[in-house]
């Protein structure tokens, strides 16, 4: 597996996504990127921006879970050089993937080597479940199982100040009343890479919160033990 996971996509842009995707695209002839903005109710507002951002590097094929059949979505993933899942509402993203029936196929493709880039909701999706998302479950989805590509849950946009961190830590502590797996807390700008079964903080500030323990700051360049 090759996962590139971010709390935020860039600095008022998507430069982190472009940088991480470049090695998979620049040597290919007319590569396709499977663009899956399923976490947003207003994805059409960002399609042109993303197409322009990747111009000369990849051709985006946008997945629409409401207008495309499961077979059509799977065909896009089959032809893609990589898959890109941006942020938004994690519960909406997960709901659309489950209802469309494409969740098992997406998991299989990524586990088999299809590079995956995701930020915010797209990052949280990769854990065993999405219960550590701070979004509202406005879609009232009953589907909470994530792609389960790594043993960690994720929390995006972890705050900088001590008070806000303490509030989030207490809130996330409730998760561990019912679940045992660790939670990775990523500040904006943080980048986690998964290479096979090895998870590494590439850059930025991030912490790991284990059940019954105080959170631990992660060091860039170090493999994160599960």
FENZINOR-V488666 format. One record per residue. N is the residue number from 0. SS is DSSP state (H for helix, E for strand, C for the rest). PHI is phi in whole degrees, 0 to 359 (NA if undefined). PSI is psi in whole degrees, -180 to 180 (NA if undefined). Layout:
n;ss;phi;psi
N;SS;PHI;PSI
N;SS;PHI;PSI
This chain:
n;ss;phi;psi
0;C;NA;146
1;E;229;101
2;E;246;136
3;E;236;109
4;E;240;135
5;E;225;148
6;C;284;-39
7;C;227;154
8;C;276;-15
9;C;171;-159
10;C;251;87
11;C;62;26
12;C;201;-164
13;C;238;38
14;H;299;-34
15;H;296;-40
16;H;294;-45
17;H;296;-44
18;H;299;-43
19;H;288;-29
20;H;277;-24
21;H;307;-47
22;H;300;-26
23;H;275;-12
24;H;244;-36
25;C;292;-22
26;C;264;2
27;C;261;153
28;C;268;111
29;C;53;57
30;C;290;151
31;E;253;135
32;E;251;124
33;E;281;107
34;E;262;117
35;C;239;78
36;C;276;51
37;C;280;-5
38;C;274;-4
39;C;245;143
40;C;276;-12
41;C;234;40
42;C;300;-30
43;H;297;-23
44;H;292;-23
45;H;252;-6
46;H;297;-49
47;H;299;-42
48;H;300;-45
49;H;290;-39
50;H;299;-43
51;H;293;-37
52;H;295;-31
53;C;258;6
54;C;301;131
55;C;87;-8
56;C;244;-42
57;C;201;157
58;E;259;121
59;E;277;134
60;E;244;113
61;E;275;131
62;C;267;127
63;C;241;109
64;C;292;-23
65;C;276;-34
66;C;259;-11
67;C;248;148
68;C;281;164
69;H;303;-43
70;H;298;-40
71;H;294;-41
72;H;294;-44
73;H;296;-32
74;H;294;-39
75;H;298;-47
76;H;296;-34
77;H;294;-34
78;H;267;-9
79;C;282;146
80;C;278;-26
81;E;197;167
82;E;239;138
83;E;235;119
84;E;241;105
85;C;279;-176
86;C;274;-173
87;C;140;-141
88;C;268;115
89;H;297;-36
90;H;292;-39
91;H;294;-44
92;H;303;-51
93;H;296;-40
94;H;300;-47
95;H;296;-39
96;H;294;-40
97;H;288;-47
98;H;294;-36
99;H;288;-17
100;C;85;4
101;C;269;-8
102;H;304;-50
103;H;298;-38
104;H;291;-42
105;H;299;-45
106;H;300;-46
107;H;298;-44
108;H;296;-44
109;H;292;-42
110;H;297;-27
111;C;272;-2
112;C;122;-2
113;C;292;117
114;E;300;139
115;E;237;127
116;E;240;128
117;E;212;145
118;E;230;150
119;C;54;-112
120;H;303;-38
121;H;295;-29
122;H;284;-48
123;H;301;-33
124;C;303;-26
125;C;282;-13
126;C;283;178
127;C;299;-32
128;E;209;174
129;C;249;20
130;C;290;-13
131;C;265;10
132;C;288;142
133;C;266;9
134;C;284;166
135;C;274;140
136;C;277;65
137;C;292;-25
138;C;277;-7
139;C;56;44
140;C;288;143
141;C;264;6
142;C;258;115
143;C;239;-7
144;E;287;129
145;C;273;-167
146;C;291;-20
147;C;57;45
148;C;273;-24
149;C;224;162
150;C;280;-4
151;C;265;144
152;E;275;167
153;E;231;149
154;E;231;123
155;C;263;156
156;C;60;43
157;C;298;131
158;C;289;165
159;C;270;-35
160;C;275;152
161;H;297;-39
162;H;295;-49
163;H;297;-36
164;H;296;-41
165;H;296;-37
166;H;296;-47
167;H;293;-39
168;H;299;-42
169;H;295;-41
170;H;296;-44
171;H;290;-26
172;H;299;-30
173;H;296;-31
174;H;302;-37
175;C;282;-3
176;C;292;-28
177;C;240;-14
178;C;223;148
179;C;258;-17
180;C;285;152
181;C;290;160
182;E;240;129
183;E;267;128
184;E;252;115
185;E;247;125
186;C;285;161
187;C;298;135
188;C;100;-15
189;C;282;149
190;E;223;121
191;E;246;132
192;E;245;136
193;E;246;119
194;E;241;102
195;C;67;-119
196;C;257;9
197;E;259;122
198;E;249;128
199;E;227;137
200;E;279;114
201;E;282;-46
202;E;199;167
203;C;89;-178
204;C;260;130
205;E;207;156
206;E;225;162
207;E;239;134
208;E;245;113
209;C;256;154
210;C;300;127
211;C;76;9
212;C;231;161
213;C;285;151
214;C;296;152
215;E;237;129
216;E;289;137
217;C;267;147
218;C;259;129
219;C;304;138
220;C;92;-12
221;C;265;140
222;E;291;138
223;C;266;113
224;C;286;141
225;C;275;NA
